[in-house]
Amino acid sequence: MSRVYNFSAGPAVLPEEVLQSAADEMMDYNGTGMSVMEMSHRSKAFEEIITTAEADLRELMGIPDNYKVLFLQGGASQQFAAIPMNLMKNGVADYIITGQWAKKAAAEAEKYGKVNRIASSEDKTYSYIPDCSDLPVDDDADYVYICENNTIYGTKYKQLPNTKGKILVADVSSCFLSEPVDVTKYGVLYGGVQKNIGPAGTVIVIIREDLIRDDVLPGTPTMLKYKTQADAKSLYNTPPAYGIYICGKVFKWLKKMGGLEVMKERNEKKAQLLYDYLDQSKLFKGTVAKEDRSLMNVPFVTGDKDLDARFVKEAKEAGLENLKGHRTVGGMRASIYNAMPYEGVEALVAFMKKFEEENL
Ligand SMILES: *Cc1c(COP(=O)(O)O)cnc(C)c1O
């Protein structure tokens, strides 16, 4: 078996232990004589999988009892529509635009109501998080929306916006379970799991109970109504069963690692190794305002497109995969999610040093 260090932004690296355990259980899950893929989602065995997954997630994040946890399909992008359909009572929402994902979410919400873009960092290619301490929040806004960690640009809110009493809705796809969070600060937080938790195809929505209502926008599909999903405990129809099973294994792995405090320390240590190197490098340069740097996604450039392309190619040959930056930023991006070991970042930095020596 030969595994590479995979710096993909998503779908992304998963803990080897989790993959191994899934492989071991592939033909016969827990004495059932079948794979989880072949199992009824109404079976006892699957009921235990989804119930345990939810309980472990609640424990990891300290999710209060008045929040529901939903395991859904459609990816994070489907939530761009589900959120306004379910939450727009007054037909108004405020969006903070810190990158492509927030921009797309705002454009989708605009189909269902009035969208105010109350702050943006588009003027500097989304390389920073705008000051959100005193924003012009609309009196009628049903919620304030953020993308908390910007996967493409490598920025992260270090402080949540002052929503002036309005509900905060956050897309946490690329920082999910990377550090402790205070769930009570959010009305809704959600993310596609393929960045930091599991395989593509599952999205987790954590929503305060009082926001789950019957009076959603007219025409809201049954499947997109949070109430449908909450009442059915995510089993209104066939859920993304295998994905939920893998998420459950990752939750167990996170608990074994020591929980989200420990993950935060690990993630800080990994990110610091890379950022410290970038800050003194004469060849490579980080693209993001220092105070807003993400612990998960680290974009960097040499300033020379051809050299960037050669770096990505040679890194791949050295077993460091998927370092090409997003097409709108260029250069490189190293995604160093929970499952990326410290040794992976060490290998990357060692390779960058060597490349710098050879090319300066
Ligand atoms: C990847 C990503 C998305 C899109 O996720 P899909 O599951 O592909 O729809 C949305 N938001 C953020 C922050 C992402 O990183």
The ligand as a Tripos MOL2 file, in Angstrom:
@<TRIPOS>MOLECULE
LIG
   15    15     1     0     0
SMALL
NO_CHARGES

@<TRIPOS>ATOM
      1 C1        -16.9110   23.0090   -0.8090 C.3       1 LIG1
      2 C2        -17.6990   24.0810   -0.1980 C.ar      1 LIG1
      3 C3        -19.0410   24.3050   -0.5610 C.ar      1 LIG1
      4 C4        -19.7420   23.4950   -1.6200 C.3       1 LIG1
      5 O1        -19.9880   22.2290   -1.1600 O.3       1 LIG1
      6 P1        -20.8520   21.1840   -1.9810 P.3       1 LIG1
      7 O2        -21.0700   20.1010   -0.9910 O.co2     1 LIG1
      8 O3        -20.0220   20.7670   -3.1560 O.co2     1 LIG1
      9 O4        -22.0990   21.8390   -2.4150 O.co2     1 LIG1
     10 C5        -19.7260   25.3030    0.0820 C.ar      1 LIG1
     11 N1        -19.1400   26.0510    1.0410 N.ar      1 LIG1
     12 C6        -17.8630   25.8680    1.3960 C.ar      1 LIG1
     13 C7        -17.2620   26.7230    2.4610 C.3       1 LIG1
     14 C8        -17.1120   24.8770    0.7900 C.ar      1 LIG1
     15 O5        -15.8210   24.7030    1.1640 O.3       1 LIG1
@<TRIPOS>BOND
     1     1     2 1
     2     2     3 ar
     3     2    14 ar
     4     3     4 1
     5     3    10 ar
     6     4     5 1
     7     5     6 1
     8     6     7 2
     9     6     8 1
    10     6     9 1
    11    10    11 ar
    12    11    12 ar
    13    12    13 1
    14    12    14 ar
    15    14    15 1
@<TRIPOS>SUBSTRUCTURE
     1 LIG1         1 GROUP 0 **** ****
